[in-house]
Amino acid sequence: MISEFFRRVLAASAAAVFLFCLLANQQANAQAATFDGYWFPIFHEDNLERGQGPPAGDYTGIPLNEAGRLRADTWDPSLLTVPEHQCKPHPAFYGFRAVGAMRMWHDRDERSQDLLSINTRQQWAGGPERKFWVDGRPHPDDMTPHTWQGFSTAKWEGQYLVGKTTHLKSSYIRRSGVVVSDRATLVDRFHRHGDVLMHVSIVADPVYLSEPYVHTNNFRYQPNGTMTPYPCRYAIEVPREAGLIPHGELGERTASKEFAESVGLPIEMIQGGPDTLLPEFQKKLQEVKARAR
């Protein structure tokens, strides 16, 4: 009687262990394939960023420090007509805000079938690709060259895929002259909610930001999605003398003043900084507008 009891216990235990291993393996595989496929941006979120770009001189909601503000104030939109700047891909800081489709896929080792990386490609702005290594490899040393997409590793935190990117070139976080330095780092967080993919971007820069800049992008799954190539050839749009680069001198650019006047606010209210990220700033804006009436 006792031996029969233990036989059933052992059989049940073996079945439970087998089921646990099976589910764990399925969960690991599901994590690896969670984001595969085509995703299309949801345009109602930060529509200006997806379309024509934000107004020049508006730094509200960005934790710029004084150096970052001065750097942004030197930007001239005519810079985009310089041949060297025409075919640049969107940098990692901005790529997920492109207007076109995004494709995600994973790479595996051909022999072991171990997951090596999870990859993204944007349809717009040169078709930038990012590779998030998930095989445990370290980031390169400080002497490794920086690129537009940098070097990324990632790991799973529950249902979130969390990536960290280093070795990035200095580039824009908004298409209105707001940039970060080549010492900036980027954290990407991906989470799927049904057919919606949420992406959280966290940019930290000791040079131009007083605290991390956080924003989100959302995408909807496209079961029959496609992606076209993005060929680019530069052209002489504006004839210039060789070596002439459009820019503004410090203290001479008037974009912030013009934007402040267009929305009826003092210029100090649209100069950015950590306070402009807080809910209390919205109340302050309304009070200033009410006094101006």
Order of alpha helices (4+ residues) and beta strands (2+ residues): alpha-beta-alpha-alpha-alpha-beta-beta-beta-beta-beta-beta-beta-beta-beta-beta-alpha-alpha
